[in-house]
Amino acid sequence: MKIKQYDLVIFDWDGTLMDSIGKIITCIENMARALQLPIPSESDIRDIIGLSMTEALRVLFPQGLNLSASSVYSQPQHPKNAFGQGKDDQYQQMRAEFKAQYLHLDATPTPLFAQAPLLIDELHTQGYQLAVATGKARAGLDRVFEQTGLGRYFVASRCADEVHSKPHPEMISSLLKELNIAPSRALMVGDSLLDLTMAANAGIDSVGVTYGAHSAETLLRAKPIALIDSPAQLLQYL
């Protein structure tokens, strides 16, 4: 059953097209160990996936490198009010350690989800414009575009080091402006509450994927038009 026709489909990357959530979690845990910081819970890490890395680190480690290894995570932090007292250079050090873990030290594979390439190719064949809105930095997105060969399918993209981070609507609103697409003709596809909340803030529909960062129960809080359990299921709603 086709719910509605769209002109533009905007995808999140990590946890939506690429099976990288496990690696992100492992690398943040390893970064914390390397810098003698308390290790966040897996659920806390899942909650920050989609933020820019600096914002994510400020949420998880609000005291920067001054955070005692004996600290515990007793209160969930919110991206809008969790900017702590750690100095910028400390977060730069933490980012550098995470990058070293992600690119060089951790061997966790990050394949595309099995159906993702066929989905993207099919949508392209059907004439949809495709875009990416991601918490990755531009260098990271360009790298995976090249590694996967999917970059050629996307007419535009936005990264967290270029505009406001999710759930601010700027990623989507700037894509709509660039491509001259009305909000009613665009759809966001993502695996996190940040993705779907960003879509709601931008006034566009969203579809949540249940195989990434957040559970179906969590995703439903943002009122997506549908939830899907595999990439191919998206075709049912286009």
C-alpha positions as CSV (number, residue, x, y, z in Angstrom):
1,M,0.0,0.0,0.0
2,K,1.5,3.3,-1.1
3,I,0.9,6.0,1.5
4,K,2.3,9.0,-0.4
5,Q,4.5,10.0,-3.2
6,Y,7.7,11.9,-2.4
7,D,10.3,13.6,-4.6
8,L,13.2,13.6,-2.1
9,V,14.3,10.8,0.3
10,I,16.9,11.9,2.9
11,F,18.8,9.1,4.6
12,D,20.8,9.0,7.8
13,W,24.0,7.0,7.4
14,D,25.2,5.2,10.5
15,G,22.6,2.6,11.6
16,T,20.4,3.3,8.6
17,L,22.5,2.4,5.5
18,M,25.7,1.2,7.2
19,D,25.9,-1.3,10.0
20,S,28.2,0.8,12.1
21,I,26.5,1.3,15.5
22,G,28.4,-1.6,17.1
23,K,31.8,-0.1,16.0
24,I,30.8,3.4,17.2
25,I,29.9,1.9,20.6
26,T,33.1,-0.1,20.8
27,C,35.3,2.8,19.8
28,I,33.8,5.2,22.4
29,E,34.3,2.5,25.1
30,N,37.9,2.0,23.9
31,M,38.5,5.8,23.8
32,A,37.2,6.1,27.4
33,R,39.6,3.3,28.5
34,A,42.5,4.9,26.8
35,L,41.9,8.2,28.5
36,Q,41.0,6.7,31.8
37,L,37.5,7.9,31.7
38,P,34.4,6.1,33.0
39,I,32.8,3.9,30.3
40,P,29.3,5.1,29.4
41,S,26.5,2.6,29.1
42,E,25.6,1.2,25.7
43,S,22.2,2.9,26.0
44,D,23.8,6.3,26.7
45,I,26.1,5.9,23.7
46,R,23.2,4.9,21.4
47,D,21.4,8.1,22.5
48,I,24.1,10.4,21.2
49,I,24.6,8.7,17.8
50,G,23.6,11.3,15.2
51,L,25.1,14.3,17.1
52,S,28.3,15.8,16.0
53,M,31.2,14.1,17.7
54,T,32.1,17.1,19.9
55,E,28.5,17.4,21.0
56,A,28.3,13.7,21.7
57,L,31.4,13.8,23.8
58,R,30.1,16.8,25.8
59,V,26.9,14.8,26.6
60,L,28.8,11.6,27.6
61,F,31.7,13.4,29.4
62,P,30.4,16.8,30.6
63,Q,33.5,17.4,32.7
64,G,35.9,16.6,29.8
65,L,39.1,14.9,30.9
66,N,38.5,16.1,34.4
67,L,35.7,13.5,34.8
68,S,36.8,11.0,37.6
69,A,37.0,7.4,36.6
70,S,34.9,6.6,39.7
71,S,32.0,8.7,38.4
72,V,28.7,7.0,37.5
73,Y,26.0,7.8,35.0
74,S,23.0,8.3,37.1
75,Q,21.2,11.0,35.1
76,P,20.5,10.9,31.4
77,Q,21.9,13.9,29.6
78,H,20.1,15.8,26.9
79,P,21.9,17.3,23.9
80,K,20.3,20.7,24.3
81,N,21.4,21.2,27.9
82,A,24.4,18.8,28.4
83,F,27.3,21.1,27.5
84,G,29.6,20.7,30.5
85,Q,32.7,22.4,31.7
86,G,35.4,20.4,29.8
87,K,37.7,22.6,27.8
88,D,37.7,22.6,24.1
89,D,41.2,21.2,23.8
90,Q,40.2,18.3,26.0
91,Y,37.4,17.4,23.6
92,Q,39.8,17.8,20.7
93,Q,42.0,15.2,22.4
94,M,39.0,12.9,22.9
95,R,38.0,13.3,19.3
96,A,41.5,12.5,18.2
97,E,41.5,9.3,20.3
98,F,38.1,8.3,19.0
99,K,39.3,8.8,15.4
100,A,42.4,6.7,16.0
101,Q,40.2,4.0,17.4
102,Y,37.7,4.1,14.6
103,L,40.1,4.4,11.7
104,H,43.1,2.4,12.9
105,L,42.9,0.5,16.1
106,D,39.4,-1.2,16.1
107,A,38.8,-3.9,13.6
108,T,35.0,-4.1,13.9
109,P,33.6,-4.3,10.4
110,T,31.1,-1.7,9.1
111,P,29.4,-3.2,6.1
112,L,26.4,-1.7,4.4
113,F,23.2,-3.4,5.4
114,A,22.6,-6.2,3.0
115,Q,19.6,-4.6,1.2
116,A,20.8,-1.1,1.3
117,P,22.7,-0.9,-2.1
118,L,19.8,-2.5,-3.9
119,L,17.3,-0.1,-2.2
120,I,19.4,3.0,-3.2
121,D,19.8,1.8,-6.7
122,E,16.0,1.1,-7.0
123,L,15.0,4.5,-5.7
124,H,17.5,6.1,-8.1
125,T,16.0,4.1,-11.0
126,Q,12.5,5.2,-10.0
127,G,13.5,8.8,-10.2
128,Y,13.7,9.9,-6.6
129,Q,16.2,12.5,-5.6
130,L,18.4,11.1,-2.7
131,A,20.3,12.9,0.0
132,V,22.1,12.2,3.3
133,A,21.9,14.0,6.6
134,T,24.4,12.6,9.0
135,G,26.2,13.2,12.3
136,K,29.4,12.3,10.5
137,A,31.9,15.0,9.7
138,R,32.3,15.8,5.9
139,A,35.6,13.9,5.7
140,G,34.0,10.8,7.2
141,L,31.0,10.9,4.9
142,D,33.3,11.5,1.8
143,R,35.3,8.5,2.9
144,V,32.4,6.1,3.2
145,F,30.9,7.5,-0.1
146,E,34.1,6.4,-1.8
147,Q,34.5,3.1,0.0
148,T,31.0,1.9,-0.6
149,G,30.5,3.4,-4.1
150,L,27.1,4.9,-3.1
151,G,28.2,8.5,-3.3
152,R,27.2,8.8,-6.9
153,Y,23.5,8.3,-6.1
154,F,23.1,11.2,-3.7
155,V,22.4,14.7,-5.1
156,A,23.2,16.5,-1.9
157,S,24.3,15.9,1.7
158,R,24.7,17.6,5.0
159,C,27.2,16.8,7.8
160,A,27.3,17.8,11.5
161,D,30.5,19.9,11.0
162,E,28.7,22.1,8.4
163,V,25.4,23.0,10.0
164,H,23.6,22.6,13.3
165,S,23.6,19.1,14.6
166,K,20.5,17.0,14.9
167,P,17.7,17.4,16.1
168,H,18.0,21.0,14.8
169,P,16.1,21.1,11.5
170,E,18.9,23.0,9.5
171,M,20.3,19.9,7.8
172,I,16.9,19.2,6.3
173,S,15.8,22.8,5.7
174,S,19.0,23.6,3.9
175,L,18.6,20.5,1.7
176,L,15.0,21.4,0.8
177,K,16.2,25.0,-0.1
178,E,19.1,23.8,-2.2
179,L,17.0,21.2,-4.1
180,N,13.8,23.4,-4.2
181,I,11.7,20.7,-2.6
182,A,8.6,21.4,-0.5
183,P,8.5,19.9,2.9
184,S,5.4,17.8,2.0
185,R,7.4,16.2,-0.8
186,A,10.4,15.0,1.4
187,L,10.9,12.0,3.6
188,M,13.5,11.4,6.3
189,V,14.7,7.8,7.0
190,G,16.7,7.2,10.1
191,D,17.4,4.9,13.0
192,S,17.5,7.3,15.9
193,L,15.2,9.5,17.8
194,L,17.4,12.4,16.8
195,D,16.8,11.7,13.1
196,L,13.0,11.5,13.4
197,T,12.8,14.5,15.8
198,M,14.9,16.5,13.3
199,A,12.4,15.6,10.6
200,A,9.5,16.6,12.8
201,N,11.2,19.9,13.5
202,A,11.6,20.5,9.8
203,G,8.0,19.7,9.1
204,I,8.6,16.6,6.9
205,D,7.5,13.0,7.2
206,S,9.8,10.3,8.6
207,V,10.2,6.5,8.6
208,G,12.1,4.9,11.4
209,V,14.3,1.9,11.0
210,T,14.3,-0.6,13.9
211,Y,17.7,-2.3,13.2
212,G,19.9,0.7,14.2
213,A,20.5,2.8,17.3
214,H,17.0,2.9,18.9
215,S,14.1,0.6,19.5
216,A,10.7,0.8,17.9
217,E,9.3,2.0,21.1
218,T,11.7,4.9,21.3
219,L,11.3,5.8,17.6
220,L,7.5,6.0,17.9
221,R,7.9,9.0,20.3
222,A,8.7,11.1,17.2
223,K,5.5,9.9,15.4
224,P,7.0,8.5,12.1
225,I,4.6,7.5,9.4
226,A,6.0,4.0,9.6
227,L,8.6,1.7,11.1
228,I,10.6,-0.7,9.0
229,D,12.6,-3.8,10.0
230,S,14.8,-3.9,6.8
231,P,15.9,-1.4,4.2
232,A,13.8,-3.1,1.4
233,Q,10.6,-2.5,3.4
234,L,10.9,1.2,2.7
235,L,9.7,0.6,-0.9
236,Q,6.2,-0.1,0.6
237,Y,5.9,3.5,1.6
238,L,7.1,5.2,-1.6
